[in-house]
Amino acid sequence: MTVSKAFAKDGLLAQAIDGYQPRDAQIELSKSFEKIIKQKQLLIAEAGTGTGKTFAYLVPALLSNKKVVISTGTKALQEQLYHRDLPLIIKALSSKRFSALLKGRANYLCRYRLQINDDAQQITDKSLKQDFKTVRTWSTRTKTGDIGELTTINEDSRVFPLVTSTIDNCLGRDCPDYEDCYLVKARKKAMDADLVVVNHHLYFADLAVKDTGFGELVPESDVVVFDEAHQLPDIACEYFGERFSTRQLLELSRDIELEYRTELTDVKQLAKVVEKLSRVGKDFRLQFPIDVEKGNWREKAIIEPFSTHVTKVEETLQFSYEVIKNCLGRTKGIDTCFERITHLRAVLDKVNELEQLDASLWYETTPHHLSLNLTPLSVADKFAPIREEKEQAWLMTSATLAVNEGFDHFTDLLGLKDYESLVLDSPFDYPKQSMLCVPRLIPEPNDREALSSLINIAKRVIKASQGRCFLLFTSHRMMNMVATALKKQLDTDILVQGQCGKRELLNLFLEQDEAALLATGAFWEGVDVRGDALKCVMIDKLPFTAPDDPLNQARIDNCKRKGLDPFSYVQIPQAVITLKQGAGRLIRDVEDTGVLIICDPRIVSRHYGATFVKSLPAMKRTRSLDTALDFLKA
């Protein structure tokens, strides 16, 4: 069986899938990937929305009879691929190949941690106690231990750190439940499978773990597919960096307390360690504002009270180290805690080396925790050798990879040199199905009239589309200000990101006949709404990364040191990719119609605007908002 026969008009896919029609771009991508598999080379391909890239890579992957790993952008896409697309293609091809789904450690129930937390009986919070009871009941009937099955518990419930393991607190082969471990079983299944579906975070966590010489998470393979590949540079930088967080201190404190209460009751000093670690972690977070923020750690670390609190953390870790060193060998759990303290001390030292180059040092707060981060500006030195060492075929594909039909901005960050490339246009008839509008006389984003202009346009758009629209923003602040005004002035339901989980919010949008959805980054990609449910996407401004974003700031500084123009080399490529993602929410099917409205005059008034326009699909264009709204109504 060849790819050509599978995709033919009367081929296996046409016979198995109702309404299937061959697409030239899909067949071209599939044939190119089939060739790359045989040559063990790298193919980088931008496949426009509607190309059918998932089927395009699944067919040659399954027909190759080689071990394949497919990595997706998110867990949601991972599950969609594994549970929906893959079974369909396996059935169509009558394939006998065995597949497996592998997630990260935090997605699987840890029997040991469930049991010791149950035995310790320290949970007093009523809602947490109820969630723990739900997990315990579910644990008696689950076959996979995948906590994704626990749909009745909120995704951010505090119960999950109590019943899952981390790389820090896992006991490995010394765990009394090792033979029944769900993670071990999932890995075993992945090792035995012909095709394994993972996500980018797991793939790079695996590379980072291997980089330190530890065990394997993702099995070795002959073929690797990276879907939604535009996310790779940032995710790779994150995993080849370092992170120190107050969450780690509190989790360490909690695990030491468990050892003290169950096995080491005679070591009274452990109670002092627990109290000190917990207090110093909470105190460090309290030095920062209550509202969450992200910033440059190099600047923050040298001023009071932050420098003093770093010293307090160092002293507390030193005290903990000395106490627990005297307990070594008594329990596996306390030995693991000692290793964690040693690791935390080393990471804290690294993130406080303020003079180091080619890295961003930044901090980030959540409502309860603080993290200090070291992120390399490029992973070319680590990623390129991996590509060279492995005799594998690689496909990197996304609907949004190219800038000016080139991939340099992407390949430079990953150090990729020898590769085939392909740019495939979407099969959709954009001039007929859609319209791009940049309204006349709109103020620039930093103008004092920008907010009122945005609100007025939003009101007209929502009325014309009968609410079936996405309003995508580049900041939470602007989103919330527009949402507040629209709720006062319109009867239409206004759904706002943050009022509930992403999946639940999207379901509310789909269930209601007339609802407008206002959102930021999370809804710019990975959201697939087809048909009349979505008729318009409005974008508040060109999505340049905030100038005070620490990683972006570091990349800009690094670019300047090399004598390059950071606006052209860093900021524009990032913004183009993000804009393409947001615009891609509009037309998802051959029957879809809709209007894309960009409320930023810079796309037509500045010299760089042409790069953005060129990157967008070939929609009809207008500067008249009335014309766009008439198209919507029609």
C-alpha positions in Angstrom: 0.0 0.0 0.0 1.3 3.5 -1.0 0.3 6.9 0.1 -1.1 7.7 -3.4 -3.4 4.7 -3.2 -4.6 5.5 0.3 -5.6 9.1 -0.8 -7.0 8.2 -4.2 -10.6 9.1 -5.1 -11.6 5.5 -4.7 -8.9 4.7 -2.1 -9.1 3.4 1.4 -9.8 6.8 3.0 -12.7 7.5 0.5 -14.2 4.1 1.2 -14.0 4.5 5.0 -14.8 8.1 5.6 -18.1 9.7 4.6 -17.7 12.7 2.3 -13.9 12.3 2.0 -12.5 14.3 -0.9 -8.8 14.1 -2.0 -7.0 17.4 -1.5 -3.9 18.2 -3.6 -2.0 19.9 -0.7 -2.8 17.0 1.6 -1.4 14.5 -0.9 1.7 16.6 -1.5 2.5 16.8 2.2 1.9 13.1 2.6 4.1 12.1 -0.3 6.8 14.5 0.9 6.7 13.0 4.4 6.8 9.4 2.9 10.0 10.4 1.1 11.5 12.0 4.2 10.8 8.8 6.3 12.8 6.7 3.7 15.6 9.2 3.7 15.7 9.8 7.5 15.7 13.5 6.8 13.9 16.6 8.3 10.9 18.2 6.6 9.6 21.6 7.8 6.1 22.2 6.4 3.6 25.0 6.8 0.2 23.5 5.9 -2.6 26.1 5.8 -5.8 25.6 7.7 -8.0 22.9 6.0 -5.0 21.1 4.4 -5.8 18.0 6.4 -2.2 17.7 7.8 -3.2 15.2 10.5 -4.3 12.6 8.0 -1.4 13.6 5.8 1.2 12.5 8.3 -0.7 9.7 10.0 -1.1 7.7 6.7 2.7 7.5 5.8 3.5 7.1 9.5 1.3 4.0 9.8 2.3 2.6 6.4 6.0 2.9 7.2 6.1 0.0 9.6 8.5 2.0 11.8 8.4 3.1 15.4 6.7 6.5 15.4 6.4 9.3 18.1 3.9 12.0 17.4 4.1 15.1 19.6 1.3 17.7 19.7 1.0 21.2 21.1 -1.3 20.5 24.0 -2.9 17.7 26.0 -6.2 18.6 24.4 -4.8 18.1 20.9 -3.0 15.0 22.1 -6.3 13.4 23.2 -8.2 14.5 20.1 -5.5 12.9 17.9 -5.4 9.7 19.9 -9.1 9.2 20.5 -10.6 10.7 17.3 -8.2 10.9 14.3 -5.9 8.0 14.8 -8.6 5.3 15.2 -10.3 6.6 12.1 -7.1 6.2 10.0 -6.2 2.8 11.6 -9.6 1.5 10.7 -9.5 3.0 7.1 -6.1 1.4 6.4 -7.0 -1.9 8.2 -3.8 -1.4 10.1 -2.6 -3.9 12.7 -0.3 -1.4 14.3 -0.6 -0.8 18.0 -0.8 2.7 19.4 -0.4 4.3 22.9 -1.1 7.6 24.6 1.6 8.8 27.0 1.3 11.9 29.2 3.5 13.5 31.8 3.9 12.2 35.3 1.5 14.7 36.9 -1.4 13.2 34.8 -1.3 9.8 36.6 -2.5 8.8 40.0 0.3 7.8 42.4 -1.0 5.0 44.6 1.7 5.5 47.2 1.1 9.3 47.7 -2.7 8.6 47.9 -2.1 6.1 50.6 0.4 8.0 52.8 -1.8 11.2 52.6 -4.8 9.1 53.5 -2.9 7.5 56.5 -1.6 10.9 57.7 -5.1 12.3 57.8 -3.9 15.9 57.8 -6.5 17.3 55.4 -8.9 19.5 57.2 -10.2 21.8 54.5 -13.8 20.7 53.7 -13.7 21.1 49.9 -10.2 19.5 49.7 -11.4 16.6 51.8 -14.4 16.0 49.5 -12.1 16.0 46.4 -9.7 13.6 48.2 -12.7 11.3 48.9 -13.7 11.5 45.3 -10.2 10.5 44.1 -10.0 7.6 46.6 -13.3 6.2 45.4 -12.3 6.6 41.7 -8.9 4.9 42.5 -10.7 1.6 43.2 -12.1 1.4 39.7 -9.8 3.2 37.3 -7.7 1.1 34.9 -5.4 3.8 33.6 -5.0 6.0 36.6 -5.3 9.0 34.2 -6.6 11.9 36.3 -8.2 13.3 33.2 -11.0 10.8 34.0 -11.9 12.9 37.1 -14.2 15.3 35.3 -16.1 16.2 38.5 -13.1 17.8 40.1 -11.8 21.2 39.0 -8.6 21.1 37.0 -6.9 23.4 39.5 -8.0 21.5 42.6 -5.4 21.4 45.4 -5.9 17.6 45.7 -3.9 16.7 42.6 -0.4 17.5 44.1 -1.4 15.2 47.0 -2.2 12.2 44.8 0.3 12.6 41.9 4.1 12.5 42.0 6.8 14.8 40.7 10.3 13.9 39.5 11.4 15.2 42.8 9.3 13.1 45.2 8.9 9.9 43.1 10.6 6.9 44.8 11.1 5.0 41.5 11.9 1.3 41.9 12.0 1.7 45.7 8.3 2.6 45.8 6.2 -0.2 47.4 3.6 0.3 44.6 6.1 0.2 41.8 4.7 -2.9 40.2 1.2 -1.4 40.1 2.3 2.1 39.2 0.1 3.6 36.5 2.9 5.7 35.1 5.1 2.7 34.7 2.3 0.8 33.0 1.7 3.7 30.6 5.4 3.8 29.8 5.5 0.0 29.3 2.6 0.3 26.9 4.4 3.1 25.0 7.6 1.1 24.7 5.6 -1.8 23.2 3.5 0.4 20.8 4.3 1.0 17.2 3.0 4.6 17.4 3.0 6.8 20.5 1.2 10.1 21.0 2.8 12.6 23.4 2.9 16.4 23.7 5.7 18.9 23.3 6.0 19.5 27.1 6.6 15.8 27.7 8.9 15.4 24.8 11.2 18.2 26.0 10.9 17.2 29.6 12.3 13.9 28.4 15.2 15.5 26.5 16.0 17.6 29.6 16.0 14.5 31.8 18.2 12.6 29.4 20.5 15.6 29.3 21.2 15.1 33.0 21.8 11.4 32.5 18.6 10.1 34.1 16.0 7.6 32.8 13.9 7.5 29.7 10.3 8.8 29.5 9.5 8.9 25.8 10.6 5.7 23.9 13.2 5.9 21.1 11.7 5.9 17.6 12.5 5.9 13.9 10.1 8.7 13.1 9.1 11.9 15.0 6.3 14.2 14.0 6.0 17.6 15.7 2.5 19.0 15.1 1.8 22.6 16.0 5.6 23.0 15.6 5.5 26.8 15.9 5.5 26.3 19.7 8.7 24.3 19.8 11.3 27.1 20.3 9.7 28.6 23.4 8.8 25.2 25.0 12.4 23.9 24.3 13.9 27.0 25.9 11.7 26.5 29.0 12.8 22.9 29.5 16.5 23.5 29.0 16.3 26.3 31.6 16.0 26.2 35.4 13.2 27.1 37.7 13.1 27.6 41.5 9.7 28.1 43.0 8.2 28.5 46.4 5.8 25.7 45.5 8.8 23.4 45.5 9.6 24.6 49.0 6.1 24.0 50.3 5.8 20.6 48.7 9.2 19.6 50.1 8.0 20.8 53.5 4.8 18.7 53.2 6.7 15.6 52.2 9.2 16.0 55.1 6.3 16.3 57.5 4.8 13.1 56.2 8.1 11.3 56.8 8.3 12.9 60.3 4.7 11.9 61.3 4.9 8.3 59.9 8.5 7.0 60.1 10.8 9.5 61.9 8.8 10.7 64.9 12.0 10.6 67.0 13.7 13.3 65.0 12.2 16.4 66.6 14.4 18.8 64.5 12.4 17.7 61.4 9.4 19.6 62.8 11.5 22.8 62.8 12.7 22.1 59.2 9.0 21.8 58.1 8.1 25.0 59.8 11.1 27.0 58.4 10.6 25.8 54.8 6.9 26.5 54.9 7.4 30.0 56.4 10.3 31.1 54.2 8.4 30.0 51.1 5.2 32.0 52.0 7.2 35.0 53.2 9.2 35.2 50.0 5.9 35.3 47.9 4.5 38.0 50.2 7.3 40.4 49.2 5.7 40.7 45.8 2.3 42.5 45.1 -0.9 40.5 45.5 -1.7 40.8 41.8 0.2 38.3 39.6 3.1 39.7 37.7 6.1 38.8 35.6 9.4 40.8 35.5 13.2 41.0 35.2 14.9 39.2 38.1 18.2 40.8 37.4 16.7 44.2 38.3 14.6 42.9 41.3 17.3 40.7 42.9 19.7 43.5 43.8 17.2 45.6 45.8 15.6 45.1 49.2 13.7 43.2 50.5 14.2 40.6 47.7 18.0 40.2 48.2 17.5 39.7 51.9 14.8 37.0 51.3 17.1 35.1 48.9 19.6 34.9 51.7 16.9 33.7 54.1 15.9 30.9 51.6 19.6 29.9 51.3 20.0 29.8 55.1 16.8 27.7 55.5 17.9 25.2 52.8 21.4 25.0 54.5 19.7 24.3 57.9 17.4 21.7 56.3 20.4 20.1 54.6 22.3 19.7 57.8 19.3 18.2 59.7 18.2 15.7 57.1 21.8 14.6 56.3 21.7 13.0 59.8 18.6 11.0 58.8 20.1 9.5 55.6 19.5 5.8 55.1 16.5 5.6 57.5 13.8 5.8 54.8 13.8 6.1 51.1 11.4 9.1 51.4 13.8 11.1 53.5 16.7 10.2 51.2 14.7 11.6 48.3 14.0 14.8 50.3 17.7 15.2 50.9 18.4 15.0 47.1 15.7 17.6 46.5 17.3 20.0 48.9 20.6 19.5 47.2 19.0 20.2 43.8 17.1 23.3 45.0 20.3 24.8 46.4 22.1 24.3 43.1 19.1 25.8 41.1 18.8 28.8 43.4 22.5 29.5 42.9 22.1 29.4 39.1 19.1 31.7 38.9 21.0 34.2 41.0 24.1 34.3 38.8 23.0 37.8 37.6 26.0 38.5 35.2 25.5 35.5 32.9 24.9 36.1 29.2 22.6 34.5 26.6 19.9 33.8 29.2 16.9 35.5 30.6 16.5 35.7 34.4 12.9 36.4 35.3 10.4 36.0 38.0 6.7 35.2 37.9 4.0 35.2 40.6 0.7 33.3 40.9 -1.8 34.1 43.6 0.0 31.7 46.0 3.5 31.1 44.6 6.6 32.7 43.2 9.1 31.3 40.7 12.6 32.4 39.7 13.5 31.3 36.2 16.5 31.0 34.0 15.6 30.6 30.3 18.3 30.2 27.6 17.7 32.6 24.6 18.4 29.8 22.2 18.5 26.0 22.4 20.5 25.6 19.2 23.5 24.3 21.1 21.4 21.5 22.7 18.8 20.8 20.1 20.9 20.7 17.0 23.2 17.9 18.3 20.1 15.8 19.1 18.9 16.1 15.5 22.4 15.2 14.3 22.9 12.2 16.6 19.5 10.6 16.0 19.1 8.7 12.8 15.4 9.6 12.6 13.0 11.0 10.1 11.4 14.3 11.5 8.4 16.3 10.3 7.8 19.7 11.8 4.5 21.1 10.7 2.0 23.8 11.6 -0.5 26.1 9.9 1.7 29.0 11.1 5.4 28.5 10.7 6.6 30.7 7.8 7.3 34.5 7.8 7.6 35.9 4.3 7.5 32.3 3.1 10.7 31.5 5.0 11.6 29.5 8.1 14.8 31.2 9.2 13.3 32.7 12.4 12.2 29.2 13.4 15.3 27.2 12.4 17.8 29.6 13.9 16.4 29.2 17.4 16.6 25.4 17.1 19.9 25.3 15.3 18.4 23.4 12.3 20.5 23.5 9.1 19.9 20.6 6.7 16.2 20.3 5.9 13.6 20.2 3.2 10.8 22.8 3.3 7.3 23.1 2.0 4.7 25.8 2.1 1.2 24.6 1.3 -1.7 27.0 0.9 -5.1 26.3 2.4 -7.7 24.8 0.1 -10.4 27.2 1.3 -11.7 29.8 -1.1 -10.8 32.8 1.1 -11.8 35.6 -1.4 -15.3 34.1 -1.6 -15.6 32.9 2.0 -14.1 35.8 4.0 -13.3 39.5 4.3 -10.5 41.3 6.0 -11.4 44.8 7.4 -9.0 47.4 8.9 -11.5 50.2 9.7 -10.7 53.7 8.6 -10.0 56.5 11.1 -9.3 54.2 14.0 -6.8 55.6 16.5 -3.4 53.9 17.2 -3.3 51.5 20.2 -1.6 54.0 22.5 -4.0 56.8 21.7 -6.4 57.9 24.5 -9.4 57.3 22.2 -8.4 53.7 21.4 -10.6 52.2 24.1 -13.8 54.0 23.2 -13.2 53.3 19.5 -12.7 49.6 20.3 -15.9 49.5 22.3 -17.9 51.2 19.5 -16.6 48.8 16.9 -17.2 45.8 19.1 -20.9 46.8 19.7 -21.5 47.1 16.0 -19.8 43.8 15.3 -21.7 41.9 18.0 -25.0 43.3 16.7 -24.2 42.5 13.0 -23.0 39.0 13.8 -25.8 38.4 16.3 -23.2 37.7 19.0 -21.4 34.9 17.1 -18.0 36.4 17.3 -14.6 36.1 19.0 -13.0 39.4 20.3 -9.3 38.6 20.8 -7.1 40.8 22.9 -3.4 41.2 23.5 -3.9 42.1 27.2 -6.2 41.1 30.0 -6.5 44.7 31.0 -8.0 45.8 27.6 -10.2 42.7 27.5 -11.7 43.4 30.9 -12.3 47.1 30.2 -14.1 46.4 26.9 -16.1 43.5 28.6 -17.3 45.8 31.4 -18.5 48.4 28.9 -20.2 45.9 26.6 -22.1 44.2 29.5 -23.6 47.6 30.5 -24.5 48.6 26.9 -25.7 45.4 25.3 -28.3 42.7 26.0 -26.2 40.0 24.3 -24.4 37.5 26.6 -20.8 38.6 27.0 -18.5 35.6 27.9 -15.1 36.5 29.2 -12.0 34.4 29.6 -11.4 33.6 33.3 -15.0 33.4 34.4 -14.7 29.6 34.1 -12.3 27.0 32.5 -11.4 27.3 28.7 -13.4 24.2 27.7 -16.4 25.1 29.7 -16.4 28.7 28.3 -16.2 27.4 24.8 -19.1 25.0 25.5 -21.2 28.0 26.8 -20.4 29.9 23.6 -21.5 27.0 21.4 -24.6 26.3 23.5 -26.0 29.8 23.3 -27.5 31.2 20.1 -26.3 34.7 20.6 -23.1 35.1 22.7 -19.9 37.0 22.1 -16.6 35.6 23.6 -13.8 37.9 24.7 -10.5 36.3 25.3 -6.7 36.6 25.3 -3.8 34.3 24.4 -5.4 30.9 25.2 -8.1 31.4 22.5 -5.7 32.6 19.8 -4.9 29.0 18.9 -6.1 25.4 19.4 -9.8 26.4 19.2 -11.9 24.9 16.4 -15.4 26.4 15.9 -17.0 25.5 12.6 -20.2 26.7 10.8 -22.5 29.5 11.8 -21.5 29.4 15.5 -18.5 31.8 14.6 -19.0 34.5 12.0 -16.5 37.1 13.0 -13.1 37.4 14.7 -12.1 40.9 15.9 -8.5 41.6 17.0 -7.7 44.6 19.1 -4.2 45.2 17.8 -1.1 43.6 16.3 0.1 41.1 18.8 3.6 42.3 19.6 5.0 40.8 22.7 5.0 43.3 25.6 8.3 45.2 25.7 8.6 44.4 29.5 8.3 40.6 28.9 11.6 39.4 30.4 12.4 36.7 27.9 11.5 39.0 25.0 13.6 41.8 26.6 16.6 39.5 26.9 16.2 38.3 23.2 16.1 42.0 22.1 19.2 42.8 24.1 21.0 39.8 22.7 20.1 40.8 19.2 21.5 44.3 19.8 24.8 42.9 21.0 25.1 41.0 17.7 24.5 44.2 15.8 21.1 43.1 14.4 17.8 44.9 14.4 15.7 43.3 17.1 12.4 44.6 15.7 13.0 42.8 12.4 14.6 39.7 13.8 12.6 39.1 17.0 9.5 41.2 17.3 8.0 41.1 13.9 8.3 37.3 13.3 6.8 36.5 16.7 3.9 38.9 16.1 3.3 37.6 12.5 3.0 34.0 13.8 0.6 35.0 16.6 -1.6 37.1 14.2 -1.8 34.1 11.8 -2.9 31.9 14.7 -5.7 34.4 15.7 -6.9 34.9 12.2 -7.0 31.1 11.7 -9.9 30.8 14.2 -12.3 32.3 11.5 -12.5 29.9 8.6 -12.3 26.2 9.6 -14.3 24.5 6.9 -15.2 24.8 3.2 -18.7 26.0 4.1 -17.6 28.6 6.6 -17.9 32.4 5.9 -16.9 35.3 8.1 -15.1 38.6 8.6 -11.7 39.3 10.2 -11.5 42.8 11.7 -8.1 44.1 12.8 -8.5 47.4 14.8 -4.9 48.6 14.4 -4.1 51.2 11.7 -0.4 50.3 11.8 -1.1 47.3 9.5 -1.7 49.8 6.7 0.2 52.9 7.8 3.6 51.4 8.8 6.2 49.9 6.4 6.2 46.6 8.3 2.4 46.2 7.9 2.9 44.6 4.5 4.6 41.7 6.2 1.5 41.1 8.3 -0.9 41.4 5.4 1.2 39.1 3.2 1.1 36.4 6.0 -2.7 36.4 6.1 -5.0 34.4 3.8 -6.1 36.0 0.5 -9.3 37.4 1.9 -11.3 40.2 0.3 -10.1 43.5 1.7 -11.9 46.6 2.8 -11.3 49.7 4.9 -15.1 50.2 5.3 -16.6 48.8 8.5 -20.0 49.2 6.9 -19.0 47.0 4.0 -17.6 44.3 6.4 -20.8 44.4 8.5 -23.0 44.1 5.4 -21.0 41.0 4.4 -21.6 39.6 7.8 -25.4 40.2 7.7 -25.6 38.7 4.2 
